[in-house]
Amino acid sequence: MKGVVRMQAERAEEIIKASGMIEVLYQESPVWLKQVDKNKNTVMVRDDDGKTMEVSLNDLRETGVVQ
């Protein structure tokens, strides 16, 4: 996708530690970042339904601060 910045491990860790809520999308749906695996370039996320899954950092898109 042109103009889309791919998530990096360091930024994902910053989002996890942030005091405010920062919206991140996976397949155009919001997810909560749980844990980063730099060796595999993946992150554990939880979706709105509470489902936890491991996804590639390249598949995440940060949209900005929500709260």
Contacts in CASP RR format, 6 or more apart in sequence:
PFRMAT RR
TARGET T0000
AUTHOR 0000-0000-0000
METHOD contacts of the structure
MODEL  1
MKGVVRMQAERAEEIIKASGMIEVLYQESPVWLKQVDKNKNTVMVRDDDG
KTMEVSLNDLRETGVVQ
4 61 0 8 1.000
5 61 0 8 1.000
5 62 0 8 1.000
6 57 0 8 1.000
6 58 0 8 1.000
6 60 0 8 1.000
7 24 0 8 1.000
7 43 0 8 1.000
7 57 0 8 1.000
7 58 0 8 1.000
7 60 0 8 1.000
7 61 0 8 1.000
7 62 0 8 1.000
8 57 0 8 1.000
9 36 0 8 1.000
9 38 0 8 1.000
9 41 0 8 1.000
9 43 0 8 1.000
9 57 0 8 1.000
11 62 0 8 1.000
12 33 0 8 1.000
12 36 0 8 1.000
12 43 0 8 1.000
12 57 0 8 1.000
12 60 0 8 1.000
13 36 0 8 1.000
15 22 0 8 1.000
15 24 0 8 1.000
15 33 0 8 1.000
15 62 0 8 1.000
16 33 0 8 1.000
16 34 0 8 1.000
16 35 0 8 1.000
16 36 0 8 1.000
20 65 0 8 1.000
20 67 0 8 1.000
21 65 0 8 1.000
21 66 0 8 1.000
21 67 0 8 1.000
22 62 0 8 1.000
22 64 0 8 1.000
22 65 0 8 1.000
22 66 0 8 1.000
23 30 0 8 1.000
23 62 0 8 1.000
23 63 0 8 1.000
23 64 0 8 1.000
23 65 0 8 1.000
23 66 0 8 1.000
24 30 0 8 1.000
24 31 0 8 1.000
24 32 0 8 1.000
24 33 0 8 1.000
24 45 0 8 1.000
24 60 0 8 1.000
24 61 0 8 1.000
24 62 0 8 1.000
24 63 0 8 1.000
25 31 0 8 1.000
25 60 0 8 1.000
25 61 0 8 1.000
25 62 0 8 1.000
25 63 0 8 1.000
26 45 0 8 1.000
26 47 0 8 1.000
26 55 0 8 1.000
26 59 0 8 1.000
26 60 0 8 1.000
26 61 0 8 1.000
27 59 0 8 1.000
29 47 0 8 1.000
29 48 0 8 1.000
30 47 0 8 1.000
30 48 0 8 1.000
31 45 0 8 1.000
31 46 0 8 1.000
31 47 0 8 1.000
31 55 0 8 1.000
31 60 0 8 1.000
32 45 0 8 1.000
32 46 0 8 1.000
33 43 0 8 1.000
33 44 0 8 1.000
33 45 0 8 1.000
33 60 0 8 1.000
34 43 0 8 1.000
34 44 0 8 1.000
34 45 0 8 1.000
34 46 0 8 1.000
34 52 0 8 1.000
35 43 0 8 1.000
35 44 0 8 1.000
36 42 0 8 1.000
36 43 0 8 1.000
36 57 0 8 1.000
37 43 0 8 1.000
37 44 0 8 1.000
37 54 0 8 1.000
40 54 0 8 1.000
41 56 0 8 1.000
41 57 0 8 1.000
41 58 0 8 1.000
42 54 0 8 1.000
42 55 0 8 1.000
42 56 0 8 1.000
42 57 0 8 1.000
43 54 0 8 1.000
43 55 0 8 1.000
43 57 0 8 1.000
43 60 0 8 1.000
44 52 0 8 1.000
44 53 0 8 1.000
44 54 0 8 1.000
45 52 0 8 1.000
45 53 0 8 1.000
45 54 0 8 1.000
45 55 0 8 1.000
45 60 0 8 1.000
46 52 0 8 1.000
47 53 0 8 1.000
END
